[in-house]
Amino acid sequence: MECPQCQFENREAVKFCEECGAKLELICPICKAKIPLGRKFCGACGFKLSAPSEISSIDYSEPQSYTPKFLAEKILTSRSSIEGERKRVTVLFADVANYTAMSENRDPEEVHQIMDGCFKILMDEIHKYEGTINQFTGDGVMAIFGAPVAHEDHAQRACYAALSIQEAMSRFGKKVYMDCGIQFQMRIGINSGPVIVGSIGDNLRMDYTAVGNTTNLAARMEREARPGGILISRPTYNIIRDYFEFEPIGEVELKGQEQSQEAYELIKPGAVGTRIKASVAKGLSKFVGRKNSKAALKESYEKVLAGAGQVVGVVGEAGVGKSRLLYELRNQLPPGGVTYLEGRCLHYGGAMIYMPILEILKIYFDIKEEDRKFIINKKIKEKVAALDDKLAGVIPAIQDLLSLEVEDAAYLALEPKQKRELIFESLRDLFIRESQNKPLVLAIEDLHWIDKTSEEFLAYLVGWLANTRMLIILLYRPEYIHQLGSKSYYTKIGLDQLGPASSSELVQVILEEGEVAPELKQLILNRAAGNPLFMEEFTHSLLENGTIQKKNRQYLLSKKASDIQIPDTIQAIIAARMDRLEDNLKRTMQVASVIGREFAFSILQTITGMRDEIKSCLLNLQGLEFIYEKSLFPELEYIFKHALTQEVVYNSLLVARRKEIHQKIGDAVEQLYADKIEEFYEILGYHYFKSDNLKKAYHYFKLAGQKAIEKYSHWEAFSSFKSAIDALNLLPDDIETKKSQVEIRLLLNVPMIQLFYPEDSIQILEQGAKLAKELGDERSLTSFHTLIGKYYSVSGKPLKGRDYQEKCFQRALETKDLDLMAPVADDLALSYWGTGEFYKFVDIAPKVISLIEEKHREADFFGRTSCIYISAVSGLGADLGAIGNFNEGEPWL
């Protein structure tokens, strides 16, 4: 016991100082009351007393000295699962209002004693809600909730801690005022957002990097809060608004922020929230309560059986059970009595031509991944012959779609537009004839991500549906808009949240091995609010964290409902479940997430280098219902049960790690599918772009665009070529890159013209001209100028367009460059027709025609979409007639 007079360290239990004789007593640091030795609390103010040795042992610069043992154990146990990952957390800043004025006018020892009491309250309340104090600021603290201890309800915990702090500080402040005459109050600011968790040392210190304004905005909120108040940001409010009461502050101008920020003052805990409001990705949930939807779908199917083709759109937000409704129908179809074919669109597949149709064809012809091309051809021919000998004409189009060698010379001679028309007709004939054999169900999932060509084919096919035995089922989110609703045979099935009775039934289905206690059932129903995905994921989360326990065939809550912090969003639920996985399972999920929602076992195995172990991991993940098998044949494939699970896992990875895995995926695809690499151009471009292997990304995006042009799929070509430009824009601006920029922009002219110059076409062309000029590439510069002229000619500025093209033609004429002269002349024909200057084309056309004939290139398209020679000859005849020279013009027509 240290003597308050002479600071001599006395033996325990003595009542007077053995050095100076002064009476030994404890002094309350809050109210200064004298307290007998051995007491734990102050009898005057109720303050919890600490022995001097305990107080002096705290080092505010060392987390292990002030972190409770239970929390330290959790941190050290869980640190390996979150080190080096992105995490969403809630940051709390607290500091003493008017601290500078208080500290300047008081004895330093007195200020230190007051702040020790303040820090003790902060530590107790923050640690009670399992937050971690990352920094003491001298007059306050910075605390983080959600890392290093992962919590799905990190925002709620921060708010509860803040309220508890202010309640305790209110009592503490009164005692400080009574004793010292000081107004002692704290300001608290809270914000939620992402951070990158670095290493977590044995001393519990966590290194982290804030992403964006995560910490800065919390600090700004604290500075704007009133003394004794708690100010939260809009991001935090969006998460916890169902659980607390607030006072809107409105827009607050914050120093260091470009825009004003919405702020809310946290008042007190509110009533327990009744639902979670968030959007979630599409996934298969337990299916109950869709009686009317099932009946509507079945009714459409019965109409099809009677020979009246139908289209059904199943529309709903992610997680409401669209895929499950489709699954139910499929299970009710008579085995062998119906042909069921299903295709899926991917979020990055918008430029992958015919993607869902290709998947349907591979299922229909039973094409396996290991099949060699001659086997695939054999299967196609045998299947078509067995269906109808008269359908042999569809085989070339199907071979072309599947990137096989087309054997039909007549088909190969067709123009791209004609090939596309024949592909549409061939697919139509195949499907209609199959429906005559037995009813046909075509299902397309995630229609909101469909490529333009497939979308146009579906619209075409629907036009032929009326008198067929064909049912087309389209699954999409509400934001997707189409033009099929005007058809009399179109039915829309909208899926909303489940009602109370169905929700209750679903909870019992999930916990099928016992009865569900009423308190537990009500808790789940209130929080999940009828979304099947929310209920399923939330219930699994409660099971895994021990909140739900099974006793005597009944599921019970192991805690009071009021003590349970419910996950605020489905994203937080999934992230928390992930953090509870063993390291090998979590790492497997992370690699799979970079491949995509659907992933092939062969690619995953190649990337990870694991064999038997990877199978065990996937089996465990299936048991935990994170993934399931999508198909065994033609290749073993898995799919994340919910799309949002894949997104959450992917976003948890650091960018550098993502890039590394994307690179490995690209390399694996090149290795595994070398003999049919053309099917993977778009996927390879995507993964190499994400890996920052930009030269390879450019290469594959360019090939994808050229493939799309050959298929007459101009939107996909435009998209792929623009992606190629995006890759080039990130490369060093050297000669090689500039040449590639010129090349890809010239390739873009075909889809641009066919699509009537979408988006920023003129900027693309003008930048190409600028680059060609810098390179001294006169030929390319001339090409760009004629394309720019064509743009102006068709966009309401014909005179400006004509001027560009006349200069280009003159340069081409001087050099007798037919490859430039022919397309420029073709463009001038359009311009002169628009300006009424027919005589000008009459002057230049014979020169072009003569040179084409001289070079024997009458059949050449010269990089355009039609034959230039035919256009020039017919245009000359028409223009001669337009100026009155009918006799001269007639022979040309």
VENCORGI-V681118 format. One record per residue. OMEGA is omega in whole degrees, 0 to 359 (999 if undefined). Layout:
BEGIN
omega->[OMEGA OMEGA]
END
This chain:
BEGIN
omega->[182 180 180 181 185 179 176 180 182 174 177 172 177 184 178 181 181 180 185 177 180 179 181 177 171 176 179 181 183 186 178 178 178 188 178 180 175 180 181 181 176 181 182 184 178 182 179 185 176 176 180 181 180 181 185 183 182 174 186 177 182 185 183 181 181 180 180 184 183 181 178 179 178 181 183 179 187 190 183 184 183 178 178 179 171 178 172 184 171 183 179 172 176 173 183 177 177 182 183 180 180 185 182 186 183 176 182 180 179 178 181 181 178 183 175 177 178 182 180 177 180 181 182 185 179 180 179 180 175 166 178 179 184 183 168 188 182 178 181 183 166 181 180 175 181 176 3 174 185 176 176 182 185 182 177 181 179 181 176 179 180 179 179 178 183 177 179 180 177 177 181 181 179 180 178 180 180 184 189 182 182 171 184 180 180 170 180 175 184 174 179 180 184 170 173 181 177 181 176 186 176 177 176 178 182 172 180 175 179 176 181 186 188 182 182 182 176 179 179 178 180 181 180 182 176 175 183 184 178 181 179 181 177 178 178 179 180 182 193 185 180 189 184 174 187 169 180 179 183 180 181 176 183 178 180 179 182 181 176 185 174 181 180 175 179 185 183 175 178 176 179 181 183 179 176 181 178 175 182 182 183 179 180 179 174 193 173 170 180 184 182 179 178 180 180 179 179 178 177 179 179 175 179 179 180 177 179 182 184 170 179 174 177 190 177 176 179 174 185 173 179 181 180 177 178 179 179 179 182 180 181 181 181 181 179 183 183 172 181 181 185 175 183 174 180 184 177 185 183 179 180 190 176 188 180 180 178 178 178 181 180 176 184 182 178 181 180 183 183 182 174 189 181 176 179 178 180 180 180 183 180 180 180 180 180 179 181 179 183 182 183 182 180 187 180 180 180 176 179 180 183 177 175 176 181 185 186 183 180 179 181 181 182 173 181 180 180 177 179 178 180 176 179 182 181 178 178 182 180 183 180 180 176 180 175 178 172 184 183 175 175 180 177 178 178 181 181 177 188 175 186 183 177 178 179 177 179 178 178 182 180 179 181 193 196 187 180 173 184 177 177 180 183 179 182 179 187 183 181 182 177 185 185 185 181 181 180 182 176 178 178 176 179 179 177 178 178 176 183 183 180 178 179 178 181 178 180 178 180 180 191 184 178 176 181 180 182 180 179 180 181 178 181 181 181 185 186 174 170 176 185 180 179 183 182 183 181 180 178 180 179 177 186 180 174 179 175 177 181 178 178 178 176 177 184 171 178 179 173 181 181 181 184 176 186 177 186 179 179 178 180 179 183 181 180 177 179 184 178 179 171 185 184 178 181 180 178 178 182 178 180 183 180 175 179 179 174 182 180 179 183 179 180 180 180 182 185 182 180 179 182 183 181 178 179 179 181 178 178 179 174 179 177 177 169 182 169 179 177 180 174 181 3 180 179 180 177 177 172 184 177 181 182 176 179 181 180 180 181 184 178 182 173 184 181 179 177 181 180 182 177 179 180 179 178 179 180 179 178 183 187 187 184 184 178 187 183 178 189 181 184 180 179 177 181 185 179 176 180 180 184 170 195 179 177 178 177 182 184 176 178 178 179 178 179 177 180 178 179 179 183 179 193 177 180 177 180 181 181 179 177 176 177 177 178 179 180 181 180 178 176 185 181 183 182 180 180 178 178 177 179 182 186 179 175 177 182 186 182 177 178 183 182 182 180 170 179 172 187 184 184 178 179 181 182 177 177 178 179 181 179 179 179 181 185 182 185 181 179 178 177 178 179 181 178 177 176 177 179 178 181 181 183 182 173 178 187 182 178 178 180 181 177 189 178 178 179 182 180 179 179 181 181 182 184 179 185 181 175 186 186 180 178 178 178 178 179 178 179 181 181 177 180 181 180 181 185 184 180 178 176 181 187 186 181 179 181 182 181 182 177 180 180 181 180 182 183 184 185 177 179 177 179 186 178 183 183 182 179 179 182 181 181 179 178 179 181 182 174 177 182 179 174 180 186 182 179 184 186 182 182 184 999]
END
